[in-house]
């Protein structure tokens, strides 16, 4: 059977994704359901970008599932000295059972996966962040039930998180309205594929009006720190604050993948408000990763 990878949400079917979400919820409430299914299995983690939640969630997930993990910073491997990705993939996948990679160029992930004999998981690339979307969808399911048919607003940069929300809209059957400044749109090919349920507007108020869920992320992603001052100017008016949230449905949830820049993309008032589920959203990274690892080990 062909090796299954998880580079984007589109690598799994709707049914498989729903099963992972339900399994994550079950594991969250009854950890004993998992009786060391990954005993004697190892996860290798190659990270070119900094991480708190993703790294901790993967390491704890493997530990709780009876397996082990090893962390490899890019500078610690031969990749950092110019070894071809194909060679590292062949060698590493002969020694471990899973590989998760956090990198800049999504094409690196795709190349690595083509030469790996074990599942490769996207721990974040410049194009997609599918593991985060599993946690976001789990969180919505727990608070509001099925997200099918709901209205979701994305406010901010049309980058990796936004693009994963686009994939999620297609697979979980919800409507997505994206509010972003000109020049910060998601990839055109992705928008064309999902034009029936995903729309771009320039006014955050228009996107958020009557939304069931409002989500955002930092305006300056890792690797773009030199653009921070310019981006703050370009995203003026795109902060998710109490005034903006008041336009969403009264029981609308607020999500942010963290870390957040309070006072920039989101006000402290919104981040700490009762409708904010960012802390549970972060915890659910652990439970969805456990369910994902179980699934990929089959």
C-alpha positions in Angstrom: 0.0 0.0 0.0 1.3 3.5 -0.9 2.7 5.6 1.9 0.2 8.2 3.1 1.5 11.7 3.7 -0.1 14.8 5.3 1.2 17.8 3.5 -2.2 19.6 3.1 -5.7 18.7 4.2 -6.4 17.6 0.7 -4.2 14.5 1.2 -7.1 13.0 3.2 -10.7 12.4 2.3 -13.6 14.2 4.0 -14.5 11.0 5.8 -10.9 10.5 7.0 -10.7 14.0 8.3 -14.0 13.7 10.2 -12.8 10.4 11.7 -9.6 12.1 12.9 -11.5 14.9 14.5 -13.9 12.5 16.3 -10.9 10.4 17.4 -9.1 13.5 18.7 -12.2 14.4 20.8 -12.4 10.9 22.1 -8.7 10.8 23.1 -9.0 14.2 24.7 -11.7 13.0 27.1 -10.6 9.4 27.5 -6.8 9.2 27.1 -6.9 5.5 28.2 -8.5 4.7 24.8 -5.0 4.7 23.4 -3.0 1.8 24.7 0.5 2.5 23.4 -0.3 2.1 19.7 3.0 3.6 18.7 5.2 1.6 21.0 8.7 1.2 19.6 7.9 3.8 16.9 9.9 7.0 16.4 9.0 10.4 15.0 11.8 12.5 13.5 11.2 16.3 13.6 13.1 18.5 11.2 12.4 22.2 12.0 13.9 25.1 10.0 11.5 27.5 11.8 11.0 28.2 15.5 8.2 26.4 17.2 6.5 26.1 20.6 3.1 24.6 20.3 3.8 22.4 17.3 7.0 20.9 18.7 5.6 20.3 22.2 2.4 18.8 20.8 4.2 16.3 18.6 6.7 15.3 21.3 4.0 14.8 23.9 1.7 13.0 21.5 4.4 10.5 20.7 5.2 10.0 24.4 1.5 9.5 25.3 1.1 7.0 22.4 4.0 5.0 23.7 6.6 6.1 21.1 9.5 8.4 21.0 10.6 11.5 19.1 13.9 13.2 18.1 14.2 16.8 17.3 16.6 17.9 14.4 17.3 21.5 13.9 18.4 22.2 10.3 21.8 23.1 11.6 22.1 19.7 13.3 21.7 17.7 10.1 23.5 17.3 6.8 20.6 19.2 5.1 22.1 22.3 6.7 25.4 21.5 4.9 23.9 21.0 1.5 23.0 17.3 1.4 20.2 16.8 -1.2 16.8 16.5 0.2 16.2 13.2 -1.6 19.2 11.6 0.1 18.2 12.7 3.6 14.6 11.5 2.9 15.8 8.0 1.8 18.2 7.6 4.8 16.0 9.0 7.5 12.9 7.2 6.5 14.8 3.9 6.7 15.4 4.5 10.4 12.2 6.2 11.7 8.5 5.6 11.4 7.2 9.2 10.8 8.9 12.5 9.8 7.4 15.9 10.4 9.0 19.0 8.8 8.6 22.7 9.5 10.1 24.6 6.6 9.7 27.7 4.4 9.4 26.3 0.9 6.4 23.9 0.5 8.2 22.3 -2.5 10.8 21.0 -0.1 8.1 19.0 1.7 6.8 17.6 -1.5 10.2 16.6 -2.7 11.0 15.0 0.7 7.7 13.1 0.7 8.4 11.7 -2.8 11.5 10.0 -1.6 10.4 9.0 1.9 9.1 5.5 2.7 7.3 6.6 5.8 4.6 9.3 6.4 5.7 12.9 6.1 3.7 15.5 8.0 3.7 19.2 7.3 4.4 21.0 10.6 4.0 24.3 8.7 5.3 25.6 5.5 4.9 29.0 3.8 1.9 27.7 1.9 -0.1 25.5 4.3 -0.5 24.7 8.0 -2.9 21.7 8.0 -2.2 20.4 11.5 -3.4 23.7 12.9 -6.7 23.4 11.0 -7.3 20.0 12.5 -7.1 21.7 16.0 -9.3 24.6 14.9 -12.0 22.3 13.5 -11.9 20.1 16.6 -12.4 23.2 18.7 -15.4 24.4 16.7 -17.0 20.9 16.8 -16.6 20.8 20.6 -18.2 24.2 21.1 -20.8 24.5 18.3 -21.1 21.1 16.6 -20.5 20.4 13.0 -19.1 23.3 11.1 -20.9 22.3 7.9 -22.9 25.1 6.5 -21.5 27.7 8.9 -20.0 31.1 8.0 -16.3 31.6 8.7 -14.4 34.9 8.4 -10.7 35.1 7.9 -9.2 38.6 8.6 -5.6 39.3 7.6 -2.9 37.9 5.4 -3.9 35.3 2.8 -0.9 33.1 3.8 -0.5 29.5 5.0 -3.2 29.6 7.6 -5.7 31.3 5.3 -4.9 28.8 2.5 -5.4 25.9 4.9 -8.8 27.5 5.8 -9.6 27.5 2.1 -8.9 23.7 1.9 -11.0 23.2 5.1 -13.9 25.1 3.6 -14.0 22.6 0.7 -13.5 19.5 2.9 -15.7 20.4 5.8 -18.3 22.2 3.7 -18.5 25.7 5.2 -18.6 29.2 3.7 -15.4 31.3 4.0 -15.0 35.0 3.5 -11.5 36.4 3.4 -10.8 40.0 4.2 -7.3 41.0 3.2 -5.5 44.1 1.8 -4.7 44.2 -1.9 -1.5 42.3 -2.6 -2.0 39.8 0.3 -4.5 37.5 -1.4 -4.2 33.6 -1.3 -2.9 31.9 -4.4 -5.2 32.4 -7.4 -5.3 28.8 -8.4 -6.6 27.9 -4.9 -9.2 30.6 -5.1 -10.3 29.4 -8.5 -10.8 25.8 -7.3 -13.0 26.9 -4.4 -14.7 29.9 -5.9 -18.2 28.5 -5.1 -17.6 28.8 -1.3 -14.7 31.1 -0.8 -14.8 34.8 -1.4 -12.4 37.8 -1.0 -13.5 41.2 0.3 -11.5 44.3 1.3 -13.6 45.4 4.2 -13.2 43.3 7.4 -16.7 44.4 8.5 -18.2 42.8 5.4 -16.4 39.5 6.1 -17.3 39.3 9.8 -20.9 40.3 9.5 -23.0 37.3 10.8 -20.0 35.0 11.0 -20.1 31.9 13.2 -16.3 31.9 13.5 -13.7 34.7 13.1 -10.1 33.8 12.7 -6.8 35.7 12.2 -3.1 35.4 12.5 -0.1 37.6 12.8 0.5 40.1 10.0 4.2 39.3 9.8 5.0 35.6 9.4 8.4 34.0 10.4 11.1 35.0 7.9 9.4 38.3 7.0 10.4 40.3 10.1 12.1 42.9 8.1 8.7 43.8 6.6 7.0 44.3 10.0 6.8 48.1 10.0 5.5 48.2 6.5 3.0 45.5 7.0 1.6 47.2 10.1 0.8 50.2 7.9 -0.6 48.0 5.1 -2.9 46.1 7.5 -4.3 49.2 9.1 -8.1 48.6 9.7 -7.7 44.8 9.8 -7.4 44.4 13.5 -10.0 42.0 15.1 -11.3 44.1 18.0 -14.5 44.3 20.0 -16.1 46.6 17.5 -15.5 44.1 14.6 -16.6 41.1 16.7 -19.8 42.8 17.5 -20.8 42.4 13.8 -20.5 38.6 14.0 -23.2 36.4 15.5 -23.7 36.8 19.2 -22.2 33.4 19.9 -19.4 33.6 17.3 -16.1 32.1 18.3 -12.7 33.8 17.9 -9.6 31.8 16.9 -5.9 32.5 16.5 -3.2 29.9 16.0 -0.8 31.9 18.3 1.6 33.4 19.1 -0.5 36.6 19.0 0.7 40.2 18.8 -1.8 41.9 21.1 -2.7 45.3 19.8 -1.8 44.5 16.2 -3.9 41.8 14.4 -6.1 41.3 17.5 -6.9 43.4 20.6 -6.2 42.1 24.0 -9.9 42.6 24.8 -10.9 40.1 22.1 -8.1 37.6 22.8 -9.0 37.3 26.4 -12.8 37.5 26.0 -15.2 34.6 26.7 -15.8 34.0 23.0 -12.1 33.5 22.4 -11.2 29.8 22.3 -7.5 30.2 21.5 -6.2 28.4 24.6 -8.3 25.3 24.0 -7.5 25.6 20.3 -3.8 25.4 21.3 -4.4 22.4 23.5 -6.2 20.6 20.8 -3.0 20.6 18.8 -2.0 17.7 21.0 -5.1 15.7 20.6 -5.4 16.1 16.9 -1.8 15.1 16.4 -2.3 12.0 18.4 -5.3 11.1 16.2 -3.3 11.9 13.1 -0.3 9.8 14.1 -2.6 6.9 14.9 -4.2 7.2 11.5 -0.9 7.4 9.6 0.5 4.4 11.5 -2.1 2.0 10.0 
